[in-house]
Amino acid sequence: MALSFLSFASLYNAYLRRCLTGAGLSRQAVDIDGETTIHFWGPDPHQTTSNKTSLVFIHGFGPVAMWQWRRQVQFFGPDYNVYVPDLVFFGDSTTKSTERSEVFQATSVAKLLEKLGVEKYHVVGTSYGGMIAYHMARLWPERVAGKVVIASSGVNMSKSDHDELLKRGKQESIGNLMLPQNASQLRALVDVAANRQLNMIPDFFLNDFVKRLFLDDRDKKLELLHGVSVGRDEFISITPLKQDVLLVWGDNDRIFPLEMARKLQSTIGEQVKLEIIPNASHMPQIDRPMKFNYVLKNFFDGSS
């Protein structure tokens, strides 16, 4: 295992912190109730301006939020009050509650924003975070009074979709696929989640990433996976959203294939757009960040 001062993961983590700080955000923490503490990146509370729209980015499974949203924070930071929470059991966010569902995560983020005095906002969620964004918009339409972006997210995942995902990932359990414990499992995840392969990268290098990005609170994150409500039954009931909704998908998403996006578009609401990003995988905000950013900007600005 690489020593910490030789760890590329640690060095990149420090770089990301500088990027978010440079974009005007700071690392903060709020006790949202007697059981749960949420850590997040957000604007300095003394510098938040009321004439800016608030924008919330919700990450998926994998590394903490700043690894998933760095390019979006830098792009939208000058024009929005940007909030980037680490979900419960990611980063330093934690809870004593036994709740593990997406609704619990959605409630935690909504409570955070309420504590911060953020009354209305747009919300953007990717993958697991898209499920949470959906529930925030469904449960609190008066707060998510702006627009909703769901990117590469199995909000409508059926049991057969879940089983097919395990086949594509060549894993026996969703935990081994989404929370790799070694270099081999990380290669399997990247093979289905990204437009790249890691076959030429040595194990010691990948194991360093596994240790620093996936193993913290792994047992609790497994509980979160088992607490996800979708993927258990063949028939999924989707409550339509009242907000304008944008679905963003990579054309080569092998976690949640494009056909799931088309089915979701027909059920999630009346004002739903689907934007397919070419040459992108399950992480379009990372694969094609500028394309992703301008798609969102046009949506927020009301242009096509």
Rosetta blueprint (number, residue, H / E / L):
1 M L
2 A L
3 L L
4 S H
5 F H
6 L H
7 S L
8 F H
9 A H
10 S H
11 L H
12 Y H
13 N H
14 A H
15 Y H
16 L H
17 R H
18 R H
19 C H
20 L H
21 T H
22 G H
23 A L
24 G L
25 L E
26 S E
27 R E
28 Q E
29 A E
30 V E
31 D E
32 I L
33 D L
34 G L
35 E L
36 T E
37 T E
38 I E
39 H E
40 F E
41 W E
42 G E
43 P E
44 D L
45 P L
46 H L
47 Q L
48 T L
49 T L
50 S L
51 N L
52 K L
53 T E
54 S E
55 L E
56 V E
57 F E
58 I E
59 H L
60 G L
61 F L
62 G L
63 P L
64 V L
65 A H
66 M H
67 W H
68 Q H
69 W H
70 R H
71 R H
72 Q H
73 V H
74 Q H
75 F H
76 F H
77 G L
78 P L
79 D L
80 Y E
81 N E
82 V E
83 Y E
84 V E
85 P E
86 D L
87 L L
88 V L
89 F L
90 F L
91 G L
92 D L
93 S L
94 T E
95 T E
96 K L
97 S L
98 T L
99 E L
100 R L
101 S L
102 E H
103 V H
104 F H
105 Q H
106 A H
107 T H
108 S H
109 V H
110 A H
111 K H
112 L H
113 L H
114 E H
115 K H
116 L L
117 G L
118 V L
119 E L
120 K L
121 Y L
122 H E
123 V E
124 V E
125 G E
126 T E
127 S L
128 Y H
129 G H
130 G H
131 M H
132 I H
133 A H
134 Y H
135 H H
136 M H
137 A H
138 R H
139 L H
140 W L
141 P L
142 E L
143 R L
144 V L
145 A L
146 G L
147 K E
148 V E
149 V E
150 I E
151 A E
152 S L
153 S L
154 G L
155 V L
156 N L
157 M L
158 S L
159 K H
160 S H
161 D H
162 H H
163 D H
164 E H
165 L H
166 L H
167 K H
168 R H
169 G H
170 K L
171 Q L
172 E L
173 S L
174 I H
175 G H
176 N H
177 L H
178 M H
179 L L
180 P L
181 Q L
182 N L
183 A H
184 S H
185 Q H
186 L H
187 R H
188 A H
189 L H
190 V H
191 D H
192 V H
193 A H
194 A L
195 N L
196 R L
197 Q L
198 L L
199 N L
200 M L
201 I L
202 P L
203 D H
204 F H
205 F H
206 L H
207 N H
208 D H
209 F H
210 V H
211 K H
212 R H
213 L H
214 F L
215 L L
216 D L
217 D L
218 R H
219 D H
220 K H
221 K H
222 L H
223 E H
224 L H
225 L H
226 H H
227 G H
228 V L
229 S L
230 V L
231 G L
232 R L
233 D L
234 E L
235 F L
236 I L
237 S L
238 I L
239 T L
240 P L
241 L E
242 K L
243 Q L
244 D E
245 V E
246 L E
247 L E
248 V E
249 W E
250 G E
251 D L
252 N L
253 D L
254 R L
255 I L
256 F L
257 P L
258 L H
259 E H
260 M H
261 A H
262 R H
263 K H
264 L H
265 Q H
266 S L
267 T L
268 I L
269 G E
270 E L
271 Q L
272 V E
273 K E
274 L E
275 E E
276 I E
277 I E
278 P L
279 N L
280 A L
281 S L
282 H L
283 M L
284 P H
285 Q H
286 I H
287 D H
288 R L
289 P H
290 M H
291 K H
292 F H
293 N H
294 Y H
295 V H
296 L H
297 K H
298 N H
299 F H
300 F H
301 D H
302 G L
303 S L
304 S L
